[in-house]
Amino acid sequence: MNVFQKTPFRLLITAVLAAPILSLPACSEKKAELPTNSKDTESTYRTDTVMTRNLADDLRFTGKVSYDQRRVDQVFPVVSGNVLDVSATLGAHVQQGQALARVQSADVSGYLNDFNAAKSDFALAQRNANNTEQLYKTNFASQSDLIAAREGLVKAQSALNRTQQILKLYGASSSGTAKPVYEVKAPVSGFVVARNVNPNMQLRPDNSTPLFTISDLSRVWILFNIYETDISALRIGQQVDITALAYPDKKFSGTITNISNVVDADTRVLQARVELPNPGAS
């Protein structure tokens, strides 16, 4: 089971501060009157063992679950065109290389035209090289003609390979039935935590908004603010207990892994972070 949801929610963070104290009986210079018999001793006085105890104090903070920013990938459009369909839904788990959406693109159409032209040039260069070689063997073509024909074939082959690689980069096929459609694919495996694309949208390659955000939720961040008055009481490595409204009967334990060094000028708080494993979300 995925303990934490795909979207952040509010939770309560408790930091326990322990201060050992020593419990000792009070002393006085005045001598106590001695009991007259054992019965008075049992009824009037009680003895106890000297011991140390922990005086616990709780600091409580309201926090939220966030994605591990080191495990987040954003998917941007690399071509312009019209979105045909979107197969990835918000919150869905996707595999690396899985198609998330399809875009009908004039860019891909241009790359297909370039490939087809390069394919025709290569076939022509290949025929020319073969014919020149036959003419050279019968002394109807010079050695320089043969060298030029072979160089033309190498150049045509290079151009064909380049256009094939471009088509592969944009997810288009180099077969004769290929359509000018670009597939948006997942760069990594994870959960779709943000989606900003719908069918019939027009895309531009210079769009600064990602189409999808994919996050590995096997570990999550717990973020909370520390007030200026509590800064001295917390430290990196300190244990905290975490509870959430979504799981009232469940308590999570973790340690503080980061405390910001900069105090917000307006709110006078520092942000702290706890990292937790998230079973079932890998």
C-alpha positions in Angstrom: 0.0 0.0 0.0 1.2 3.5 -0.8 1.2 5.1 2.6 1.3 8.7 1.4 -0.9 10.0 -1.4 0.3 11.4 -4.7 -0.7 14.9 -3.6 0.6 16.7 -0.5 -1.7 16.9 2.6 -1.4 18.5 6.0 0.1 16.6 9.0 1.3 17.2 12.5 5.0 16.8 13.5 6.0 16.4 17.1 9.6 16.8 18.2 10.3 15.3 21.6 12.8 17.1 23.8 14.2 15.0 26.8 15.8 16.6 29.8 17.1 14.2 32.5 16.4 15.3 36.0 17.5 13.8 39.4 14.8 13.1 42.0 16.3 13.5 45.5 14.6 13.8 48.9 14.9 17.3 50.6 17.5 17.7 53.2 17.6 19.9 56.3 20.2 20.7 58.9 17.7 20.2 61.6 17.7 16.6 62.9 14.5 14.8 62.6 13.0 13.3 65.7 13.6 9.6 65.8 10.5 7.4 66.0 10.0 5.5 69.2 9.0 2.2 67.8 8.8 0.3 64.5 5.1 0.9 64.3 5.6 4.7 64.1 8.2 4.2 61.4 5.9 2.2 59.1 3.0 4.6 59.5 4.7 8.0 59.4 7.7 7.7 57.0 8.2 6.2 53.5 11.5 5.5 51.8 12.2 5.6 48.1 15.1 4.9 45.7 17.0 7.8 44.2 16.6 7.6 40.3 16.9 9.7 37.1 13.8 10.5 35.1 13.2 12.1 31.7 11.2 15.3 31.6 9.6 15.2 28.2 8.4 18.3 26.4 6.7 18.4 23.0 7.2 20.9 20.2 4.4 20.6 17.6 4.5 21.8 14.0 2.1 21.6 11.1 3.8 20.3 8.0 3.0 18.8 4.6 4.1 15.9 2.4 6.1 16.9 -0.7 7.9 15.1 -3.5 11.6 14.4 -3.2 12.9 17.1 -5.5 15.9 14.9 -6.4 13.5 12.3 -7.8 11.3 14.5 -10.0 11.3 14.7 -13.8 9.4 17.2 -15.9 8.3 16.4 -19.5 8.3 19.4 -21.9 7.1 19.4 -25.5 9.9 19.2 -28.1 7.7 19.8 -31.1 4.8 22.0 -32.0 1.4 20.6 -33.0 -2.1 19.5 -32.0 -2.6 17.1 -29.1 -4.5 14.1 -30.4 -5.0 12.2 -27.2 -3.6 11.8 -23.7 -3.3 8.4 -22.1 -1.6 9.2 -18.8 -3.9 10.3 -16.0 -3.0 12.2 -12.9 -1.8 9.9 -10.2 -1.1 7.0 -12.5 2.1 5.0 -12.3 4.0 4.9 -15.6 7.0 3.0 -16.9 10.0 4.5 -18.5 9.4 4.8 -22.3 5.6 4.5 -21.9 3.6 6.7 -24.2 1.9 9.5 -22.3 0.3 11.5 -25.2 0.3 11.8 -29.0 0.8 15.0 -30.9 0.1 15.6 -34.6 3.1 17.7 -35.6 4.1 19.6 -38.7 7.7 19.4 -37.4 7.5 15.6 -37.6 6.0 15.9 -41.0 9.0 17.9 -42.1 11.4 15.4 -40.7 9.5 12.6 -42.6 9.8 14.6 -45.8 13.6 15.1 -45.2 13.9 11.3 -44.6 12.1 10.4 -47.8 14.2 12.9 -49.8 17.4 11.5 -48.3 16.2 8.0 -49.1 15.6 8.9 -52.7 19.1 10.6 -52.9 20.7 7.5 -51.5 19.1 5.2 -54.0 20.2 7.6 -56.8 23.7 7.7 -55.5 23.8 4.0 -55.2 22.8 3.5 -58.8 25.3 6.1 -60.0 28.1 4.4 -58.1 27.2 1.0 -59.5 27.0 2.3 -63.1 30.2 4.3 -62.8 32.0 1.2 -61.5 30.9 -0.8 -64.5 31.9 2.0 -66.9 35.3 2.3 -65.2 35.9 -1.5 -65.8 35.2 -1.0 -69.5 37.3 2.2 -69.7 34.3 4.4 -70.3 34.8 6.2 -67.0 37.9 7.7 -65.4 39.2 6.9 -62.0 38.3 10.4 -60.8 34.7 9.7 -61.9 34.7 6.5 -59.9 36.0 8.3 -56.8 33.4 11.1 -57.1 30.6 8.5 -57.4 31.7 6.6 -54.4 32.1 9.9 -52.3 28.6 10.8 -53.4 27.3 7.5 -52.1 29.0 8.0 -48.7 27.5 11.4 -48.4 24.0 10.2 -49.3 24.3 7.3 -46.8 25.4 9.8 -44.1 22.4 12.1 -44.8 20.0 9.1 -44.7 21.4 7.9 -41.4 21.0 11.4 -40.0 17.4 11.7 -41.0 16.7 8.3 -39.6 18.2 9.3 -36.2 16.0 12.4 -36.1 12.9 10.4 -36.8 13.9 8.0 -34.0 14.5 10.9 -31.6 11.0 12.2 -32.2 9.4 8.7 -32.0 8.4 8.5 -35.7 8.8 5.5 -37.8 10.9 5.4 -41.0 8.6 2.9 -42.7 6.6 4.0 -45.7 3.3 4.1 -43.7 4.7 6.5 -41.0 2.4 9.3 -39.9 3.5 12.7 -38.7 2.7 11.9 -35.1 5.0 12.5 -32.1 4.7 10.3 -29.0 5.4 12.0 -25.7 7.1 9.3 -23.6 7.9 9.0 -19.9 11.7 9.5 -19.3 11.6 7.6 -16.1 9.3 5.3 -14.1 7.1 6.9 -11.4 3.8 8.5 -10.6 2.3 11.3 -12.7 2.0 14.0 -10.0 1.1 16.9 -12.4 -0.5 17.0 -15.8 -0.9 20.2 -17.9 -2.1 18.8 -21.2 -5.4 17.8 -22.7 -6.6 16.7 -26.2 -6.9 19.4 -28.9 -4.4 21.7 -27.2 -1.9 23.4 -29.4 1.7 22.9 -28.3 4.8 25.0 -28.9 8.4 23.7 -28.3 9.3 26.9 -26.4 6.4 26.4 -23.9 7.9 26.8 -20.3 5.1 24.7 -18.7 5.8 21.0 -18.5 3.2 18.7 -19.9 3.8 16.1 -17.2 5.7 15.9 -13.9 6.7 12.4 -12.9 8.0 11.6 -9.4 9.5 8.6 -7.8 7.5 8.4 -4.5 9.4 5.6 -2.9 10.7 8.3 -0.6 8.9 11.5 0.3 9.8 14.8 2.1 8.0 16.1 5.1 8.4 19.9 5.2 7.6 22.1 8.2 8.4 25.6 9.4 10.4 26.2 12.6 9.6 29.5 14.4 12.5 31.6 15.5 11.9 30.9 19.1 12.2 27.2 18.6 15.3 27.1 16.4 17.7 26.4 19.3 15.7 23.4 20.4 16.0 21.5 17.0 18.9 20.0 15.2 19.7 17.8 12.2 19.5 14.1 13.2 16.8 14.7 15.8 13.9 12.2 15.9 10.4 13.3 15.3 7.0 11.7 15.3 4.5 12.4 12.5 0.7 11.9 12.4 -1.7 12.6 9.6 -5.5 13.2 9.5 -5.7 10.6 6.7 -4.1 8.0 9.0 -5.2 9.0 12.6 -4.2 5.6 14.1 -0.8 5.5 12.5 2.4 7.2 13.7 5.5 7.7 11.5 8.9 8.2 12.9 11.8 9.9 11.2 14.7 12.2 11.7 15.4 15.8 10.6 17.7 15.7 7.6 17.9 19.3 6.7 17.3 22.7 8.3 17.5 25.9 6.2 20.2 28.4 7.1 18.1 31.4 6.0 15.3 32.9 8.2 12.4 34.2 6.2 12.4 38.0 6.6 8.6 38.2 6.8 7.5 35.1 8.7 10.7 34.7 10.8 10.7 30.9 10.2 13.2 28.3 8.9 12.1 25.4 6.8 13.1 21.9 8.1 12.8 18.6 6.3 12.3 15.0 7.3 12.7 12.2 4.7 10.6 9.1 5.0 10.3 5.8 3.0 6.9 5.3 1.3 6.2 1.6 1.1 4.3 0.5 -1.9 5.1 3.5 -4.1 8.1 2.2 -5.9 
